[in-house]
Amino acid sequence: MESRIIYALIDPRNNLVFYVGQTKNIERRMRFHYADGGLNRKSPIHDAKYTYWHAMEKAGFKPTIEILDVVDISEVRQIEWEWAFTLKLLGHPITNRLKYMIKGKKELIQEELRKIAA
């Protein structure tokens, strides 16, 4: 089984998750995040994450990381989306661009909403 790690970037000021990502190598991924202050010059779609990150750094803080799950590569995008969407519904300031992650997932969204309401 080839696996991927689903991780959360957490704001230490309030312990809220602001980004959910996935990677093969968590140490390398975090070095990448910290080296550029969260800036991935190849991916302008993450502007909200970088804006949040820089505001945190300006206040003198750096995000912490928490491993949320380890999953088979065939399920990584689905499970990453489920974590991000569920955390967003629970009030975390998720900066992932969820609208691009939810296409064709109406049934899954309804199921997640039922779980949270239960």
TAQUI-V978435 format. One line per field, one symbol per residue. phi: phi as a letter, one per 40 degrees, with the letter a starting at -180 (. if undefined). burial: # if it has 24 or more other ideal C-beta (glycine too) atoms within 12 Angstrom, else .. A space follows every 50 residues. Layout:
phi = ???
burial = ???
This chain:
phi = .cbbccbbcbcccbfbcbabbbacbcccccdcdccbfgcbccbccbdccc ccdccccccgbbcbbbccabbcdcbccccdcdcccccccchcccbdcccc cbdgbdcccccccccccc
burial = ...########....########..#..##..#....#.......#..## .##..#......#.#####.#....#############...#####.#.. #..........#......
